[in-house]
Amino acid sequence: MGLKENLHKLKMKYEGKKMAPAFNALHTFLYLPNMITKGGTHIKAADDLKRTMNTVILALVPCLIFGMFNAGFQHYAAINGMPEDMSFFSTAFWNMDNFLLGLVTVLPLVIVSYGVGLAIEFLFAVIKGHEVEEGYLVTGMLVPLIVPIDIPLWMLAVAVAFGVVIGKEVFGGTGMNILNPALTIRAFLFFAYPTWMSGDKVWVHEAVERAGTPDAISGETILGSYAQNSDVMYSLQDMFFGFIPGSVGETSKLLIVIGALFLIFTKVGSWRIILSTLIGALVMGLIFNGVVDAGWIQEGSKFYGLMSVPFWQHLIIGSILFGAVYMATDPVSAAQTNKGKWIYGFLIGFISILIRVFNPAYPEGVFLAILLMNVFAPTIDHYVIQGNINKRKKRLKVKTA
């Protein structure tokens, strides 16, 4: 007798019991549910929540693998120096030493993220007596990609517990949360443990342990360099391909663009939100460039470094592109109307660059901007819908007049 038949027998044994939701989650993770829709009132399609989540995970896997290689590469480059000739196919990057070091540092982050998050999901499902929802599958993958490489595992565990319980379960679980759970976790880490989330010693493996020693590692990000009005040692090619320090999965803009195209092609990610977010960032960047060109901000002043960055370059430094593709497009916490998506995305990009420039102590504002707009997304949709209703009322008056 096969595994599927044995699991089905066990499922029938647990039917109606307290642990049934936990067992059903394991069963449906491996196989399709035995239940099918009946009657003419249902839309029969191959896509469901699990397939949607798995599609997003597939789009994130290249960023995860690249992040493992980059974790090792940045560590060795900080010790031995950056290789002179770097390209996307360089053997100096794609070698097993880099990957193995990245694997042993990144994989525990993934295990803790999924282990703690899914344990809480299972616990709430058993207590409430409802089925385990697949919403955390993507959150569990996103969290390791948006944190520094050496974040202590216990901090990550505490943050995941906070994010799942406060950012999701208290609102009713998957589909009911008003904030993106992954960004809620990121915000908790930022405000609770700020020294582990900023500075130039958190983005490269073992930089904290080596700080203060003769071979200390400095892993300052490009945003940090601009914020301090110091020279940037990375080329545009490095920025685009991802050979730079940063959160685990945010550095390679090439792979993020490929992931965006995949999500748009599969109709899982909203191209309106992605495009409008990037437009908003470019507009804010253009405004700051105009301020600098007009001479209102002098070279060497506090905000000059990030204000003078060419407006288009904001898209290949920091997390704006990653946030636009994988965070802002969250179908639960984002705006739902088409016009609302354009407004929602534009404001995310606009506010992200605004925070980036005027917060030099932590020159990144994407997660704060997305969380802020998560809160206002229902309001945006409300006024869009009300505007449509008012237009129809006016048309009706004209016809009846």
N, C-alpha and C positions, 0 to 999 in steps of 0.2 A: 504494500500500500504506500502511495506517495506521500510526500510532505504535506501537500495541499489537503488531501483527504484526512490525514491525522489532525491537522490544524482545525479543519472544519468540525471534526468530532469533539475536539477540546472546546471549540467555541460553543457548541451546543450544550456542553457540560456546564460552562460558565454563564450561560444565558440566564439573565434575571438576577444574577448575584452581584455582590458589591464590587468585585474586581472585574466585572464584565467590560467596562469601558477601556481599561488598560489592556486586556487581552485582545479586544476588537481592534485597538490601535495597531498592535503588532500584526494581527491577521491582515488588515487592510494595507499595511505598509508593504507586505510581501505580495499580496494578491488583491485583485479587484473584489469589491464587496459582492456577496451572493445576491443581494437584492437588486431588482431592476424596476424602473418606473413603468407603470401600467396606465392605460387610458389615453385619451386624446388631449389632455390638458397640459401635458408635460412636453418641454422641448428636449428631445433626445439628441445628445451630442457627446463627443468623445472627451471633451475637456471637463475637468472638475477641479476642486481646490488643490488636490494633491498634484495633479499634472501641472497646474499653473505654478505652484511652488517649485516643483522640480525643474521647470523651464528656467526660472530665475536662478536656481542653484547652478544649472548648466552654464548660464551666462557668467556666473561668478567664479567658477572653477579655474579658468585661465588666470584671473587676477590672483587667486590663492596660490597657484603653482608658481607664478612669476614672483609673488611676494616671498615665497620660500627661497628662491634663488637670490633675490635681491637682499634678503636679510643676511645671508652669508656673504654676498658680494660686498655690501656696505661695511660689514665687520672687518673683512680682510683688507678692503681698500683703505679704511681708516688707519689700519696698522702699517700696511706696506705702501700705501699711496695708490691713487687712481691710475689705471693703465692708460697709456697715451692714446692708443688707437681703440676706441670703443664703437661697436655697432650692435645692432639688434641680434646679429648672428655670431657675435664674438665668443670665442671659446673661453676668454677670460671671465665671462659671465655665466655661460651655460656649462658649468662643470660640476662634478659630483661633490666636491668639497663645499662649494657654496650651498648646494641643495641639501646636503646632509645636516649642515649647521642650521639652515633655515627650517628643516623638517623637525629637528628636536626642539626648536624654540617656538615655532608656529603651531605645530600639531597639538601640544598641550592646551593652547588657547582654544582651539576648536573643540577639544574633548571637554574642557570645563564649560564652555559656552553651551554645548548641546547637553551635556550631562546634567548641569544644574537647571537649565531652562526646561528641558523635557521632563525632568523629575517633578518640577512644580506643576507643569501642565497635567501630568498624569495624576498628581495628588488632587488638584482641583477637580479633574474629571471624575475621580472616584468619589470625592466628597459630595459633589453636586449631582452625581448620577447621570452625567451626559457624556457623549462620545468625545474622545480626545481629538482636538482639531489640529490641522496641519499648519496652522499659521506660523508656528515657531520654526518651521524648517528653514525658512529664508532668514529669519532673525538670527538663528543660531549660526548661520554662515556669515552674515554681515558683521556681527560683533567682532570676531577675530580680525577682520579686515580693516576696522576703523579705529584700532587701538595701537599704541606703541608696542614695539616688539618685546620689551622686557617688563611689561606691566605684571606685577605680582599676581599669581593665580588666585590667591584668596581675595584680592581686591576685585578681580574680574568676577569671581563667584558671587560676592556680595552685590555687585552692581547688576549682574544678571537677575538675581533674586528680586532686587528692587524693581528693575525694569519690567519683569514679567508680572509681578504682583500689582504694583502701583500703576504701571503704564498700560496694563492690558486686562488682567483678571478682574480688577475692581470695577471695570466698565462692562464686564460681561463676557470677556474672551474675544476670540478672533471675530472680526467684523464689527465689533462694538467700540473699540478703542479710538480715542480722538487724537492720540499722539503716536508717532512711529515708535514702536518698542525698542528698536535698535538704537535710535537716537536718544531715547529716554535713558538707556543704559550709558550711552556716551556722555550725556549731560550730567548724570549722577557722578561718573568718574571725574569729570572736569571740575565740578564744584566740591566734591568730597575729598579728592586727592589731586589737587592742582599741580603739585610738584612732579607728579608722575605723568602728567599730560601735556606739559609745556617745557620749554627750555631746549638746550642743545645737547643734552645728555640722555634723552629718552628714546631717540629715534634709531640708534645704532646699538646692536647687541653688545652687552657688557660695557657700555660707555659709563654707566653709573659706578660700577665696581672699579673702573680704571681712573675715574676722575681724581685729580690731585696727584697722580703718579706721573713719572717722566714720560710714559707712553700713553697719556690720557687720550681718549677718543672724543672728538668733538663731532657731533652729527647734526649740526645746525641745518634746518631746512632752508629752502630758497626764500620762503616768506619771512623767516627770521632774519635772514641776511638783508633783505630789502627793508624790513622794519628798523633795523639798526643802521641803515645807510651805509652798509659795508658791501664790498665787492662780492658778486656771485661767481662761484668757481665752476658752475655747471653750464654747459652749452644748451642751446635750444633742442638739439638732438637728444641729449641726456634727459631733459625735462619731458620730451614727448614719449620717448621709449620707456623711461622710468628708472634710469640708473641714478636715482637720487634718494636721500633719506626721507622718511615719511611714515605714515601709518602703513600697515602691512600690505593692504590691497589697493591703495589709492594712487600709487606712483606711476603706473604705466597707462598713459592716456591712450596709446594705441589699442591696448586690449579693452579698455573701457569703451572706446568708440565701437569696436567690434561687438562687444556685449550689447551696446545700445542698439545697433543694427539688428542683432539677433532678437532682442525683445520687441522691437518695432515690427519686424517681419512676422513674428509669432503672435502679434497683437496682444501681448501681455503688458508691455510698457507703453505709456501714452506719449506719442511723438509730440503732441501739443505741449505737454508739460516740459519735456526735455528741451525742445526748441525755444520755448518762451523763457525758460530759466537761463539759457545761454544768452538770449537776446537781452534780458534784464541785466546780466553781468556785464555785457559789452557796453550797454548804454551807460551804466554807472562808471565803467572804466573810461569811457569817452568824456564824461563830465569831468572826472578828475584830471585827465590829460589836458582838457581845456583850461582848467584852473591853473595848472602848472604853466602852460603855454602863455597864459595871460599875465604871468609874473606875480600872481597873488600868493604863491608859496615859493619861498626862496630855497635854493639848494642848501642842504645841511640842516634844514628845519625838521621838526619831529616827524611830520607826516610826508615829507618829500619823497622818501624812498619808494613807498608803495603807490603814491599818487602818480609818480613819474613812470611807472611800469606801463609799457605800451598796452592799450586796452585789450587787444586780442590775446596778449600773453597771460592775462589772468586766467584763461581757460586751461592752460597747461602747467600752472603752478598751484599747489594746494589741492583742496578736495572738491572744488566746485563741480568738476565734471563727474566725479564719482557720485556726489550727492544728487546731481541732476538726473542721472541715469537710474540709480538703484534706490535712492531714498525719497526724493520728491515724488516719484511715480507710484509710491505705495497706494494701491487702489482704495484702501480703507480710510486713511487719514488725509488723502488729497481731495481736491475739489472734484465734483462729479459731473457738472455740466461742461459742455465744450467751451463756452465763453469763459466760464469760471476757471477752467484749466489754464487758459491763456493768462488771465489776471494773476492767478495763484503762482504759476511758474515765473512770470515776469517779476513779481515782487520778491520771490525767493532769490533770484539772481541779483536783483538790484540791492536788496538788503545785505546779501552775503558780502558783496564787495564793499559796501558801506562799513560793515563791522570789521572787515579785514583791514581796511585802511586806518580806521580810528580806534583800533584796539591793538596797539603795537606790542603790548605785553603778551598777547595771544593772537597773532595775526591770522586768524581763520574764523570765519563766521557762518560757514555753511550749515552746520548742525543747529546753531541757534536760529538762523533764518527759517529753516524748514520747520522746526518745532513751533516757532511763532506763527507761521502760516498754517500749520496744522490746526491751530486753535481758531484761526479766522476762516478756514475753508468752508465750514457750514454757513457762515455769514455771507461769504462771497456767493455761494450757490443760492442762498435765500434771495439776495437782491437781483441776481441774474434771472431767477424764476419770476420774481415779482415784476421785473422789467418786461419779461415776455407776456405776462398776464395783462399788464397795463397796455401793451401794444395791441393785443387781441381785443381788449375792451374798446379801444379807440377805433379799430377797424369795424367792430360790431356796431358802434354808434353811427359811423359813416354810412354803413349799409342800411341801417334802419331809419336813417334820417330822410 
